[in-house]
Amino acid sequence: MYMLAINHAVADFDKWKAVYDTFPPTTDGAAFARVNRNVDDGNNVTVVAGFTSMETLKAFIDDPELKARMMEAGVTGAPRIEIFEEVDVIQA
């Protein structure tokens, strides 16, 4: 599994979330997506999504619609995008 983490500041979380809900990573092939808010700044958001292939993950981040939706949602500044390969899962 490949993990995509996108962190960015938004002007207004509720507006951002409404747009996000119309184009979550699962729309473009992610097996799951999780929205996280910074506990000290509710307008700092990190989305973590799991993809079964690197090709699908890259297609999502290269999709021009993603950039358009981020702008529509009020993302401020450049997002930080990181990709990880899952190596272990521990569940309680």
PyMOL Python script that loads the backbone (N, CA, C, O; Angstrom):
from pymol import cmd

cmd.read_pdbstr("""\
ATOM      1  N   MET A   1       0.854  -1.172   0.000  1.00  0.00           N
ATOM      2  CA  MET A   1       0.000   0.000   0.000  1.00  0.00           C
ATOM      3  C   MET A   1       0.897   1.231   0.000  1.00  0.00           C
ATOM      4  O   MET A   1       1.918   1.268   0.686  1.00  0.00           O
ATOM      5  N   TYR A   2       0.509   2.227  -0.770  1.00  0.00           N
ATOM      6  CA  TYR A   2       1.214   3.497  -0.831  1.00  0.00           C
ATOM      7  C   TYR A   2       0.348   4.566  -0.179  1.00  0.00           C
ATOM      8  O   TYR A   2      -0.843   4.679  -0.467  1.00  0.00           O
ATOM      9  N   MET A   3       0.959   5.342   0.697  1.00  0.00           N
ATOM     10  CA  MET A   3       0.243   6.383   1.428  1.00  0.00           C
ATOM     11  C   MET A   3       0.586   7.751   0.868  1.00  0.00           C
ATOM     12  O   MET A   3       1.753   8.097   0.684  1.00  0.00           O
ATOM     13  N   LEU A   4      -0.446   8.506   0.605  1.00  0.00           N
ATOM     14  CA  LEU A   4      -0.306   9.879   0.155  1.00  0.00           C
ATOM     15  C   LEU A   4      -0.727  10.778   1.302  1.00  0.00           C
ATOM     16  O   LEU A   4      -1.809  10.607   1.863  1.00  0.00           O
ATOM     17  N   ALA A   5       0.120  11.732   1.654  1.00  0.00           N
ATOM     18  CA  ALA A   5      -0.219  12.722   2.676  1.00  0.00           C
ATOM     19  C   ALA A   5      -0.131  14.098   2.033  1.00  0.00           C
ATOM     20  O   ALA A   5       0.915  14.489   1.514  1.00  0.00           O
ATOM     21  N   ILE A   6      -1.234  14.822   2.074  1.00  0.00           N
ATOM     22  CA  ILE A   6      -1.274  16.183   1.548  1.00  0.00           C
ATOM     23  C   ILE A   6      -1.638  17.107   2.705  1.00  0.00           C
ATOM     24  O   ILE A   6      -2.716  17.002   3.291  1.00  0.00           O
ATOM     25  N   ASN A   7      -0.724  18.006   3.018  1.00  0.00           N
ATOM     26  CA  ASN A   7      -0.953  18.975   4.092  1.00  0.00           C
ATOM     27  C   ASN A   7      -1.055  20.360   3.473  1.00  0.00           C
ATOM     28  O   ASN A   7      -0.240  20.735   2.630  1.00  0.00           O
ATOM     29  N   HIS A   8      -2.062  21.118   3.896  1.00  0.00           N
ATOM     30  CA  HIS A   8      -2.196  22.489   3.410  1.00  0.00           C
ATOM     31  C   HIS A   8      -3.043  23.317   4.352  1.00  0.00           C
ATOM     32  O   HIS A   8      -3.846  22.797   5.127  1.00  0.00           O
ATOM     33  N   ALA A   9      -2.842  24.612   4.265  1.00  0.00           N
ATOM     34  CA  ALA A   9      -3.674  25.563   4.994  1.00  0.00           C
ATOM     35  C   ALA A   9      -4.869  25.895   4.107  1.00  0.00           C
ATOM     36  O   ALA A   9      -4.766  25.926   2.881  1.00  0.00           O
ATOM     37  N   VAL A  10      -5.999  26.143   4.755  1.00  0.00           N
ATOM     38  CA  VAL A  10      -7.212  26.526   4.032  1.00  0.00           C
ATOM     39  C   VAL A  10      -7.776  27.798   4.664  1.00  0.00           C
ATOM     40  O   VAL A  10      -7.563  28.063   5.848  1.00  0.00           O
ATOM     41  N   ALA A  11      -8.491  28.573   3.866  1.00  0.00           N
ATOM     42  CA  ALA A  11      -9.073  29.813   4.372  1.00  0.00           C
ATOM     43  C   ALA A  11     -10.209  29.535   5.346  1.00  0.00           C
ATOM     44  O   ALA A  11     -10.367  30.239   6.344  1.00  0.00           O
ATOM     45  N   ASP A  12     -11.001  28.505   5.054  1.00  0.00           N
ATOM     46  CA  ASP A  12     -12.160  28.177   5.880  1.00  0.00           C
ATOM     47  C   ASP A  12     -12.411  26.679   5.793  1.00  0.00           C
ATOM     48  O   ASP A  12     -12.742  26.167   4.724  1.00  0.00           O
ATOM     49  N   PHE A  13     -12.252  25.965   6.924  1.00  0.00           N
ATOM     50  CA  PHE A  13     -12.359  24.508   6.897  1.00  0.00           C
ATOM     51  C   PHE A  13     -13.701  24.032   6.366  1.00  0.00           C
ATOM     52  O   PHE A  13     -13.735  23.109   5.552  1.00  0.00           O
ATOM     53  N   ASP A  14     -14.806  24.626   6.795  1.00  0.00           N
ATOM     54  CA  ASP A  14     -16.127  24.158   6.358  1.00  0.00           C
ATOM     55  C   ASP A  14     -16.296  24.283   4.850  1.00  0.00           C
ATOM     56  O   ASP A  14     -16.841  23.384   4.210  1.00  0.00           O
ATOM     57  N   LYS A  15     -15.831  25.395   4.277  1.00  0.00           N
ATOM     58  CA  LYS A  15     -15.891  25.555   2.813  1.00  0.00           C
ATOM     59  C   LYS A  15     -15.010  24.505   2.144  1.00  0.00           C
ATOM     60  O   LYS A  15     -15.418  23.862   1.176  1.00  0.00           O
ATOM     61  N   TRP A  16     -13.792  24.338   2.672  1.00  0.00           N
ATOM     62  CA  TRP A  16     -12.872  23.351   2.099  1.00  0.00           C
ATOM     63  C   TRP A  16     -13.498  21.959   2.127  1.00  0.00           C
ATOM     64  O   TRP A  16     -13.452  21.233   1.134  1.00  0.00           O
ATOM     65  N   LYS A  17     -14.086  21.586   3.275  1.00  0.00           N
ATOM     66  CA  LYS A  17     -14.645  20.240   3.438  1.00  0.00           C
ATOM     67  C   LYS A  17     -15.791  19.997   2.469  1.00  0.00           C
ATOM     68  O   LYS A  17     -15.931  18.891   1.948  1.00  0.00           O
ATOM     69  N   ALA A  18     -16.613  21.010   2.218  1.00  0.00           N
ATOM     70  CA  ALA A  18     -17.726  20.863   1.274  1.00  0.00           C
ATOM     71  C   ALA A  18     -17.213  20.554  -0.132  1.00  0.00           C
ATOM     72  O   ALA A  18     -17.786  19.722  -0.835  1.00  0.00           O
ATOM     73  N   VAL A  19     -16.143  21.218  -0.536  1.00  0.00           N
ATOM     74  CA  VAL A  19     -15.561  20.941  -1.860  1.00  0.00           C
ATOM     75  C   VAL A  19     -14.850  19.594  -1.846  1.00  0.00           C
ATOM     76  O   VAL A  19     -14.984  18.816  -2.791  1.00  0.00           O
ATOM     77  N   TYR A  20     -14.096  19.309  -0.792  1.00  0.00           N
ATOM     78  CA  TYR A  20     -13.394  18.027  -0.671  1.00  0.00           C
ATOM     79  C   TYR A  20     -14.368  16.860  -0.831  1.00  0.00           C
ATOM     80  O   TYR A  20     -14.062  15.879  -1.508  1.00  0.00           O
ATOM     81  N   ASP A  21     -15.533  16.970  -0.211  1.00  0.00           N
ATOM     82  CA  ASP A  21     -16.512  15.880  -0.254  1.00  0.00           C
ATOM     83  C   ASP A  21     -16.988  15.571  -1.668  1.00  0.00           C
ATOM     84  O   ASP A  21     -17.515  14.486  -1.914  1.00  0.00           O
ATOM     85  N   THR A  22     -16.813  16.502  -2.602  1.00  0.00           N
ATOM     86  CA  THR A  22     -17.208  16.251  -3.995  1.00  0.00           C
ATOM     87  C   THR A  22     -16.089  15.594  -4.799  1.00  0.00           C
ATOM     88  O   THR A  22     -16.326  15.113  -5.907  1.00  0.00           O
ATOM     89  N   PHE A  23     -14.863  15.568  -4.250  1.00  0.00           N
ATOM     90  CA  PHE A  23     -13.715  15.003  -4.984  1.00  0.00           C
ATOM     91  C   PHE A  23     -12.681  14.427  -4.012  1.00  0.00           C
ATOM     92  O   PHE A  23     -11.531  14.864  -4.016  1.00  0.00           O
ATOM     93  N   PRO A  24     -13.071  13.455  -3.181  1.00  0.00           N
ATOM     94  CA  PRO A  24     -12.093  12.841  -2.284  1.00  0.00           C
ATOM     95  C   PRO A  24     -11.161  11.917  -3.075  1.00  0.00           C
ATOM     96  O   PRO A  24     -11.484  11.546  -4.203  1.00  0.00           O
ATOM     97  N   PRO A  25     -10.022  11.543  -2.510  1.00  0.00           N
ATOM     98  CA  PRO A  25      -9.103  10.646  -3.211  1.00  0.00           C
ATOM     99  C   PRO A  25      -9.745   9.327  -3.644  1.00  0.00           C
ATOM    100  O   PRO A  25      -9.307   8.719  -4.620  1.00  0.00           O
ATOM    101  N   THR A  26     -10.767   8.886  -2.936  1.00  0.00           N
ATOM    102  CA  THR A  26     -11.443   7.639  -3.314  1.00  0.00           C
ATOM    103  C   THR A  26     -12.137   7.764  -4.674  1.00  0.00           C
ATOM    104  O   THR A  26     -12.431   6.752  -5.312  1.00  0.00           O
ATOM    105  N   THR A  27     -12.396   8.978  -5.115  1.00  0.00           N
ATOM    106  CA  THR A  27     -12.969   9.204  -6.446  1.00  0.00           C
ATOM    107  C   THR A  27     -11.996   8.745  -7.521  1.00  0.00           C
ATOM    108  O   THR A  27     -12.411   8.268  -8.578  1.00  0.00           O
ATOM    109  N   ASP A  28     -10.708   8.887  -7.256  1.00  0.00           N
ATOM    110  CA  ASP A  28      -9.666   8.554  -8.225  1.00  0.00           C
ATOM    111  C   ASP A  28      -8.874   7.314  -7.832  1.00  0.00           C
ATOM    112  O   ASP A  28      -7.701   7.194  -8.187  1.00  0.00           O
ATOM    113  N   GLY A  29      -9.502   6.385  -7.100  1.00  0.00           N
ATOM    114  CA  GLY A  29      -8.874   5.092  -6.895  1.00  0.00           C
ATOM    115  C   GLY A  29      -8.262   4.796  -5.546  1.00  0.00           C
ATOM    116  O   GLY A  29      -7.726   3.704  -5.357  1.00  0.00           O
ATOM    117  N   ALA A  30      -8.316   5.716  -4.598  1.00  0.00           N
ATOM    118  CA  ALA A  30      -7.770   5.413  -3.276  1.00  0.00           C
ATOM    119  C   ALA A  30      -8.657   4.395  -2.569  1.00  0.00           C
ATOM    120  O   ALA A  30      -9.881   4.418  -2.705  1.00  0.00           O
ATOM    121  N   ALA A  31      -8.028   3.511  -1.819  1.00  0.00           N
ATOM    122  CA  ALA A  31      -8.770   2.507  -1.048  1.00  0.00           C
ATOM    123  C   ALA A  31      -9.433   3.143   0.173  1.00  0.00           C
ATOM    124  O   ALA A  31     -10.467   2.666   0.640  1.00  0.00           O
ATOM    125  N   PHE A  32      -8.838   4.215   0.687  1.00  0.00           N
ATOM    126  CA  PHE A  32      -9.414   4.950   1.808  1.00  0.00           C
ATOM    127  C   PHE A  32      -8.835   6.359   1.808  1.00  0.00           C
ATOM    128  O   PHE A  32      -7.811   6.623   1.178  1.00  0.00           O
ATOM    129  N   ALA A  33      -9.497   7.247   2.514  1.00  0.00           N
ATOM    130  CA  ALA A  33      -8.986   8.602   2.714  1.00  0.00           C
ATOM    131  C   ALA A  33      -9.416   9.073   4.092  1.00  0.00           C
ATOM    132  O   ALA A  33     -10.537   8.818   4.530  1.00  0.00           O
ATOM    133  N   ARG A  34      -8.507   9.763   4.770  1.00  0.00           N
ATOM    134  CA  ARG A  34      -8.788  10.279   6.105  1.00  0.00           C
ATOM    135  C   ARG A  34      -8.459  11.766   6.140  1.00  0.00           C
ATOM    136  O   ARG A  34      -7.393  12.190   5.693  1.00  0.00           O
ATOM    137  N   VAL A  35      -9.372  12.539   6.669  1.00  0.00           N
ATOM    138  CA  VAL A  35      -9.171  13.977   6.825  1.00  0.00           C
ATOM    139  C   VAL A  35      -8.764  14.245   8.266  1.00  0.00           C
ATOM    140  O   VAL A  35      -9.407  13.762   9.198  1.00  0.00           O
ATOM    141  N   ASN A  36      -7.700  15.011   8.444  1.00  0.00           N
ATOM    142  CA  ASN A  36      -7.177  15.348   9.769  1.00  0.00           C
ATOM    143  C   ASN A  36      -7.013  16.858   9.863  1.00  0.00           C
ATOM    144  O   ASN A  36      -6.587  17.514   8.913  1.00  0.00           O
ATOM    145  N   ARG A  37      -7.365  17.400  11.043  1.00  0.00           N
ATOM    146  CA  ARG A  37      -7.179  18.832  11.298  1.00  0.00           C
ATOM    147  C   ARG A  37      -6.144  19.012  12.395  1.00  0.00           C
ATOM    148  O   ARG A  37      -6.102  18.247  13.360  1.00  0.00           O
ATOM    149  N   ASN A  38      -5.320  20.019  12.239  1.00  0.00           N
ATOM    150  CA  ASN A  38      -4.344  20.357  13.261  1.00  0.00           C
ATOM    151  C   ASN A  38      -5.084  20.789  14.523  1.00  0.00           C
ATOM    152  O   ASN A  38      -6.009  21.598  14.448  1.00  0.00           O
ATOM    153  N   VAL A  39      -4.691  20.264  15.674  1.00  0.00           N
ATOM    154  CA  VAL A  39      -5.402  20.571  16.918  1.00  0.00           C
ATOM    155  C   VAL A  39      -5.230  22.030  17.349  1.00  0.00           C
ATOM    156  O   VAL A  39      -6.063  22.551  18.090  1.00  0.00           O
ATOM    157  N   ASP A  40      -4.174  22.689  16.902  1.00  0.00           N
ATOM    158  CA  ASP A  40      -3.943  24.084  17.256  1.00  0.00           C
ATOM    159  C   ASP A  40      -4.435  25.057  16.190  1.00  0.00           C
ATOM    160  O   ASP A  40      -4.569  26.251  16.455  1.00  0.00           O
ATOM    161  N   ASP A  41      -4.704  24.556  14.997  1.00  0.00           N
ATOM    162  CA  ASP A  41      -5.151  25.409  13.887  1.00  0.00           C
ATOM    163  C   ASP A  41      -6.105  24.598  13.018  1.00  0.00           C
ATOM    164  O   ASP A  41      -5.672  23.822  12.166  1.00  0.00           O
ATOM    165  N   GLY A  42      -7.389  24.777  13.234  1.00  0.00           N
ATOM    166  CA  GLY A  42      -8.405  24.011  12.513  1.00  0.00           C
ATOM    167  C   GLY A  42      -8.442  24.268  11.018  1.00  0.00           C
ATOM    168  O   GLY A  42      -9.139  23.561  10.290  1.00  0.00           O
ATOM    169  N   ASN A  43      -7.705  25.266  10.545  1.00  0.00           N
ATOM    170  CA  ASN A  43      -7.624  25.524   9.110  1.00  0.00           C
ATOM    171  C   ASN A  43      -6.341  24.970   8.499  1.00  0.00           C
ATOM    172  O   ASN A  43      -5.976  25.324   7.378  1.00  0.00           O
ATOM    173  N   ASN A  44      -5.662  24.103   9.240  1.00  0.00           N
ATOM    174  CA  ASN A  44      -4.523  23.369   8.704  1.00  0.00           C
ATOM    175  C   ASN A  44      -4.966  21.916   8.601  1.00  0.00           C
ATOM    176  O   ASN A  44      -5.284  21.276   9.603  1.00  0.00           O
ATOM    177  N   VAL A  45      -4.980  21.409   7.379  1.00  0.00           N
ATOM    178  CA  VAL A  45      -5.588  20.111   7.088  1.00  0.00           C
ATOM    179  C   VAL A  45      -4.545  19.166   6.490  1.00  0.00           C
ATOM    180  O   VAL A  45      -3.713  19.574   5.680  1.00  0.00           O
ATOM    181  N   THR A  46      -4.603  17.905   6.900  1.00  0.00           N
ATOM    182  CA  THR A  46      -3.803  16.863   6.264  1.00  0.00           C
ATOM    183  C   THR A  46      -4.738  15.741   5.852  1.00  0.00           C
ATOM    184  O   THR A  46      -5.480  15.195   6.668  1.00  0.00           O
ATOM    185  N   VAL A  47      -4.687  15.408   4.574  1.00  0.00           N
ATOM    186  CA  VAL A  47      -5.451  14.277   4.048  1.00  0.00           C
ATOM    187  C   VAL A  47      -4.466  13.140   3.837  1.00  0.00           C
ATOM    188  O   VAL A  47      -3.426  13.317   3.202  1.00  0.00           O
ATOM    189  N   VAL A  48      -4.799  11.972   4.371  1.00  0.00           N
ATOM    190  CA  VAL A  48      -3.991  10.767   4.179  1.00  0.00           C
ATOM    191  C   VAL A  48      -4.854   9.780   3.410  1.00  0.00           C
ATOM    192  O   VAL A  48      -5.986   9.494   3.800  1.00  0.00           O
ATOM    193  N   ALA A  49      -4.313   9.263   2.317  1.00  0.00           N
ATOM    194  CA  ALA A  49      -5.057   8.318   1.479  1.00  0.00           C
ATOM    195  C   ALA A  49      -4.166   7.133   1.137  1.00  0.00           C
ATOM    196  O   ALA A  49      -2.957   7.280   0.960  1.00  0.00           O
ATOM    197  N   GLY A  50      -4.772   5.967   1.047  1.00  0.00           N
ATOM    198  CA  GLY A  50      -4.035   4.751   0.724  1.00  0.00           C
ATOM    199  C   GLY A  50      -4.368   4.273  -0.675  1.00  0.00           C
ATOM    200  O   GLY A  50      -5.538   4.153  -1.038  1.00  0.00           O
ATOM    201  N   PHE A  51      -3.345   4.002  -1.451  1.00  0.00           N
ATOM    202  CA  PHE A  51      -3.485   3.525  -2.825  1.00  0.00           C
ATOM    203  C   PHE A  51      -2.784   2.177  -2.965  1.00  0.00           C
ATOM    204  O   PHE A  51      -1.724   1.967  -2.375  1.00  0.00           O
ATOM    205  N   THR A  52      -3.359   1.272  -3.734  1.00  0.00           N
ATOM    206  CA  THR A  52      -2.745  -0.036  -3.930  1.00  0.00           C
ATOM    207  C   THR A  52      -1.646  -0.013  -4.985  1.00  0.00           C
ATOM    208  O   THR A  52      -0.844  -0.943  -5.055  1.00  0.00           O
ATOM    209  N   SER A  53      -1.595   1.028  -5.802  1.00  0.00           N
ATOM    210  CA  SER A  53      -0.520   1.112  -6.788  1.00  0.00           C
ATOM    211  C   SER A  53       0.015   2.535  -6.877  1.00  0.00           C
ATOM    212  O   SER A  53      -0.724   3.502  -6.692  1.00  0.00           O
ATOM    213  N   MET A  54       1.292   2.649  -7.158  1.00  0.00           N
ATOM    214  CA  MET A  54       1.928   3.947  -7.326  1.00  0.00           C
ATOM    215  C   MET A  54       1.359   4.661  -8.553  1.00  0.00           C
ATOM    216  O   MET A  54       1.229   5.885  -8.557  1.00  0.00           O
ATOM    217  N   GLU A  55       1.025   3.903  -9.578  1.00  0.00           N
ATOM    218  CA  GLU A  55       0.475   4.508 -10.793  1.00  0.00           C
ATOM    219  C   GLU A  55      -0.842   5.224 -10.505  1.00  0.00           C
ATOM    220  O   GLU A  55      -1.070   6.327 -11.000  1.00  0.00           O
ATOM    221  N   THR A  56      -1.705   4.602  -9.708  1.00  0.00           N
ATOM    222  CA  THR A  56      -2.987   5.209  -9.365  1.00  0.00           C
ATOM    223  C   THR A  56      -2.775   6.443  -8.497  1.00  0.00           C
ATOM    224  O   THR A  56      -3.451   7.457  -8.673  1.00  0.00           O
ATOM    225  N   LEU A  57      -1.838   6.357  -7.562  1.00  0.00           N
ATOM    226  CA  LEU A  57      -1.525   7.492  -6.704  1.00  0.00           C
ATOM    227  C   LEU A  57      -1.019   8.665  -7.536  1.00  0.00           C
ATOM    228  O   LEU A  57      -1.490   9.791  -7.377  1.00  0.00           O
ATOM    229  N   LYS A  58      -0.072   8.406  -8.412  1.00  0.00           N
ATOM    230  CA  LYS A  58       0.490   9.467  -9.258  1.00  0.00           C
ATOM    231  C   LYS A  58      -0.586  10.067 -10.161  1.00  0.00           C
ATOM    232  O   LYS A  58      -0.607  11.277 -10.384  1.00  0.00           O
ATOM    233  N   ALA A  59      -1.474   9.227 -10.679  1.00  0.00           N
ATOM    234  CA  ALA A  59      -2.558   9.736 -11.529  1.00  0.00           C
ATOM    235  C   ALA A  59      -3.438  10.704 -10.749  1.00  0.00           C
ATOM    236  O   ALA A  59      -3.888  11.714 -11.290  1.00  0.00           O
ATOM    237  N   PHE A  60      -3.682  10.395  -9.480  1.00  0.00           N
ATOM    238  CA  PHE A  60      -4.501  11.287  -8.653  1.00  0.00           C
ATOM    239  C   PHE A  60      -3.813  12.633  -8.445  1.00  0.00           C
ATOM    240  O   PHE A  60      -4.428  13.679  -8.651  1.00  0.00           O
ATOM    241  N   ILE A  61      -2.535  12.617  -8.037  1.00  0.00           N
ATOM    242  CA  ILE A  61      -1.879  13.899  -7.764  1.00  0.00           C
ATOM    243  C   ILE A  61      -1.588  14.682  -9.046  1.00  0.00           C
ATOM    244  O   ILE A  61      -1.400  15.897  -8.989  1.00  0.00           O
ATOM    245  N   ASP A  62      -1.547  14.012 -10.198  1.00  0.00           N
ATOM    246  CA  ASP A  62      -1.332  14.697 -11.465  1.00  0.00           C
ATOM    247  C   ASP A  62      -2.639  15.121 -12.138  1.00  0.00           C
ATOM    248  O   ASP A  62      -2.615  15.801 -13.164  1.00  0.00           O
ATOM    249  N   ASP A  63      -3.771  14.727 -11.570  1.00  0.00           N
ATOM    250  CA  ASP A  63      -5.078  15.052 -12.149  1.00  0.00           C
ATOM    251  C   ASP A  63      -5.301  16.565 -12.065  1.00  0.00           C
ATOM    252  O   ASP A  63      -5.299  17.124 -10.968  1.00  0.00           O
ATOM    253  N   PRO A  64      -5.493  17.236 -13.206  1.00  0.00           N
ATOM    254  CA  PRO A  64      -5.716  18.691 -13.177  1.00  0.00           C
ATOM    255  C   PRO A  64      -6.941  19.090 -12.343  1.00  0.00           C
ATOM    256  O   PRO A  64      -7.003  20.202 -11.819  1.00  0.00           O
ATOM    257  N   GLU A  65      -7.897  18.194 -12.225  1.00  0.00           N
ATOM    258  CA  GLU A  65      -9.077  18.504 -11.420  1.00  0.00           C
ATOM    259  C   GLU A  65      -8.720  18.669  -9.948  1.00  0.00           C
ATOM    260  O   GLU A  65      -9.362  19.452  -9.247  1.00  0.00           O
ATOM    261  N   LEU A  66      -7.712  17.949  -9.467  1.00  0.00           N
ATOM    262  CA  LEU A  66      -7.301  18.086  -8.073  1.00  0.00           C
ATOM    263  C   LEU A  66      -6.863  19.515  -7.795  1.00  0.00           C
ATOM    264  O   LEU A  66      -7.301  20.119  -6.816  1.00  0.00           O
ATOM    265  N   LYS A  67      -6.006  20.055  -8.642  1.00  0.00           N
ATOM    266  CA  LYS A  67      -5.531  21.429  -8.450  1.00  0.00           C
ATOM    267  C   LYS A  67      -6.702  22.411  -8.527  1.00  0.00           C
ATOM    268  O   LYS A  67      -6.782  23.340  -7.722  1.00  0.00           O
ATOM    269  N   ALA A  68      -7.596  22.217  -9.474  1.00  0.00           N
ATOM    270  CA  ALA A  68      -8.748  23.103  -9.615  1.00  0.00           C
ATOM    271  C   ALA A  68      -9.637  23.059  -8.379  1.00  0.00           C
ATOM    272  O   ALA A  68     -10.100  24.099  -7.910  1.00  0.00           O
ATOM    273  N   ARG A  69      -9.877  21.863  -7.847  1.00  0.00           N
ATOM    274  CA  ARG A  69     -10.717  21.728  -6.648  1.00  0.00           C
ATOM    275  C   ARG A  69     -10.038  22.332  -5.427  1.00  0.00           C
ATOM    276  O   ARG A  69     -10.705  22.912  -4.570  1.00  0.00           O
ATOM    277  N   MET A  70      -8.720  22.201  -5.341  1.00  0.00           N
ATOM    278  CA  MET A  70      -8.006  22.798  -4.215  1.00  0.00           C
ATOM    279  C   MET A  70      -8.141  24.320  -4.244  1.00  0.00           C
ATOM    280  O   MET A  70      -8.344  24.951  -3.206  1.00  0.00           O
ATOM    281  N   MET A  71      -8.028  24.895  -5.417  1.00  0.00           N
ATOM    282  CA  MET A  71      -8.182  26.343  -5.540  1.00  0.00           C
ATOM    283  C   MET A  71      -9.607  26.753  -5.186  1.00  0.00           C
ATOM    284  O   MET A  71      -9.817  27.720  -4.455  1.00  0.00           O
ATOM    285  N   GLU A  72     -10.584  26.016  -5.706  1.00  0.00           N
ATOM    286  CA  GLU A  72     -11.992  26.293  -5.415  1.00  0.00           C
ATOM    287  C   GLU A  72     -12.274  26.196  -3.915  1.00  0.00           C
ATOM    288  O   GLU A  72     -13.074  26.960  -3.375  1.00  0.00           O
ATOM    289  N   ALA A  73     -11.616  25.258  -3.255  1.00  0.00           N
ATOM    290  CA  ALA A  73     -11.852  25.009  -1.828  1.00  0.00           C
ATOM    291  C   ALA A  73     -11.194  26.032  -0.915  1.00  0.00           C
ATOM    292  O   ALA A  73     -11.478  26.068   0.282  1.00  0.00           O
ATOM    293  N   GLY A  74     -10.320  26.859  -1.465  1.00  0.00           N
ATOM    294  CA  GLY A  74      -9.678  27.880  -0.641  1.00  0.00           C
ATOM    295  C   GLY A  74      -8.372  27.466  -0.014  1.00  0.00           C
ATOM    296  O   GLY A  74      -8.008  27.961   1.053  1.00  0.00           O
ATOM    297  N   VAL A  75      -7.649  26.549  -0.671  1.00  0.00           N
ATOM    298  CA  VAL A  75      -6.321  26.189  -0.181  1.00  0.00           C
ATOM    299  C   VAL A  75      -5.417  27.408  -0.346  1.00  0.00           C
ATOM    300  O   VAL A  75      -5.356  28.011  -1.417  1.00  0.00           O
ATOM    301  N   THR A  76      -4.724  27.757   0.722  1.00  0.00           N
ATOM    302  CA  THR A  76      -3.833  28.910   0.677  1.00  0.00           C
ATOM    303  C   THR A  76      -2.392  28.416   0.672  1.00  0.00           C
ATOM    304  O   THR A  76      -2.015  27.579   1.493  1.00  0.00           O
ATOM    305  N   GLY A  77      -1.612  28.919  -0.225  1.00  0.00           N
ATOM    306  CA  GLY A  77      -0.220  28.503  -0.323  1.00  0.00           C
ATOM    307  C   GLY A  77      -0.079  27.160  -1.019  1.00  0.00           C
ATOM    308  O   GLY A  77      -1.061  26.530  -1.413  1.00  0.00           O
ATOM    309  N   ALA A  78       1.157  26.746  -1.157  1.00  0.00           N
ATOM    310  CA  ALA A  78       1.449  25.475  -1.819  1.00  0.00           C
ATOM    311  C   ALA A  78       1.245  24.317  -0.848  1.00  0.00           C
ATOM    312  O   ALA A  78       1.708  24.376   0.291  1.00  0.00           O
ATOM    313  N   PRO A  79       0.556  23.265  -1.288  1.00  0.00           N
ATOM    314  CA  PRO A  79       0.399  22.100  -0.407  1.00  0.00           C
ATOM    315  C   PRO A  79       1.717  21.342  -0.287  1.00  0.00           C
ATOM    316  O   PRO A  79       2.546  21.366  -1.197  1.00  0.00           O
ATOM    317  N   ARG A  80       1.899  20.672   0.848  1.00  0.00           N
ATOM    318  CA  ARG A  80       3.042  19.769   1.023  1.00  0.00           C
ATOM    319  C   ARG A  80       2.533  18.366   0.710  1.00  0.00           C
ATOM    320  O   ARG A  80       1.623  17.869   1.374  1.00  0.00           O
ATOM    321  N   ILE A  81       3.114  17.737  -0.288  1.00  0.00           N
ATOM    322  CA  ILE A  81       2.694  16.404  -0.719  1.00  0.00           C
ATOM    323  C   ILE A  81       3.837  15.436  -0.446  1.00  0.00           C
ATOM    324  O   ILE A  81       4.968  15.649  -0.883  1.00  0.00           O
ATOM    325  N   GLU A  82       3.523  14.361   0.289  1.00  0.00           N
ATOM    326  CA  GLU A  82       4.514  13.335   0.588  1.00  0.00           C
ATOM    327  C   GLU A  82       3.923  11.969   0.270  1.00  0.00           C
ATOM    328  O   GLU A  82       2.723  11.747   0.432  1.00  0.00           O
ATOM    329  N   ILE A  83       4.775  11.062  -0.181  1.00  0.00           N
ATOM    330  CA  ILE A  83       4.363   9.704  -0.524  1.00  0.00           C
ATOM    331  C   ILE A  83       5.197   8.733   0.307  1.00  0.00           C
ATOM    332  O   ILE A  83       6.417   8.859   0.413  1.00  0.00           O
ATOM    333  N   PHE A  84       4.499   7.763   0.891  1.00  0.00           N
ATOM    334  CA  PHE A  84       5.148   6.766   1.738  1.00  0.00           C
ATOM    335  C   PHE A  84       4.750   5.378   1.277  1.00  0.00           C
ATOM    336  O   PHE A  84       3.671   5.187   0.717  1.00  0.00           O
ATOM    337  N   GLU A  85       5.614   4.419   1.512  1.00  0.00           N
ATOM    338  CA  GLU A  85       5.280   3.017   1.303  1.00  0.00           C
ATOM    339  C   GLU A  85       5.011   2.399   2.673  1.00  0.00           C
ATOM    340  O   GLU A  85       5.849   2.471   3.571  1.00  0.00           O
ATOM    341  N   GLU A  86       3.849   1.798   2.820  1.00  0.00           N
ATOM    342  CA  GLU A  86       3.499   1.158   4.085  1.00  0.00           C
ATOM    343  C   GLU A  86       4.365  -0.087   4.274  1.00  0.00           C
ATOM    344  O   GLU A  86       4.473  -0.925   3.379  1.00  0.00           O
ATOM    345  N   VAL A  87       4.980  -0.192   5.456  1.00  0.00           N
ATOM    346  CA  VAL A  87       5.832  -1.350   5.728  1.00  0.00           C
ATOM    347  C   VAL A  87       5.327  -2.207   6.870  1.00  0.00           C
ATOM    348  O   VAL A  87       5.756  -3.351   7.018  1.00  0.00           O
ATOM    349  N   ASP A  88       4.419  -1.675   7.684  1.00  0.00           N
ATOM    350  CA  ASP A  88       3.923  -2.448   8.813  1.00  0.00           C
ATOM    351  C   ASP A  88       2.588  -1.850   9.280  1.00  0.00           C
ATOM    352  O   ASP A  88       2.380  -0.639   9.211  1.00  0.00           O
ATOM    353  N   VAL A  89       1.703  -2.708   9.750  1.00  0.00           N
ATOM    354  CA  VAL A  89       0.425  -2.276  10.311  1.00  0.00           C
ATOM    355  C   VAL A  89       0.231  -2.999  11.641  1.00  0.00           C
ATOM    356  O   VAL A  89       0.316  -4.225  11.720  1.00  0.00           O
ATOM    357  N   ILE A  90      -0.029  -2.220  12.670  1.00  0.00           N
ATOM    358  CA  ILE A  90      -0.295  -2.782  13.999  1.00  0.00           C
ATOM    359  C   ILE A  90      -1.680  -2.288  14.416  1.00  0.00           C
ATOM    360  O   ILE A  90      -1.933  -1.084  14.458  1.00  0.00           O
ATOM    361  N   GLN A  91      -2.548  -3.207  14.716  1.00  0.00           N
ATOM    362  CA  GLN A  91      -3.892  -2.829  15.146  1.00  0.00           C
ATOM    363  C   GLN A  91      -4.138  -3.355  16.543  1.00  0.00           C
ATOM    364  O   GLN A  91      -3.688  -4.444  16.901  1.00  0.00           O
ATOM    365  N   ALA A  92      -4.860  -2.566  17.331  1.00  0.00           N
ATOM    366  CA  ALA A  92      -5.174  -2.970  18.703  1.00  0.00           C
ATOM    367  C   ALA A  92      -6.283  -4.010  18.709  1.00  0.00           C
ATOM    368  O   ALA A  92      -6.687  -4.475  19.775  1.00  0.00           O
TER     369      ALA A  92
END
""", "prot")
cmd.dss("prot")
cmd.show_as("cartoon", "prot")
cmd.util.cbc("prot")
cmd.orient("prot")
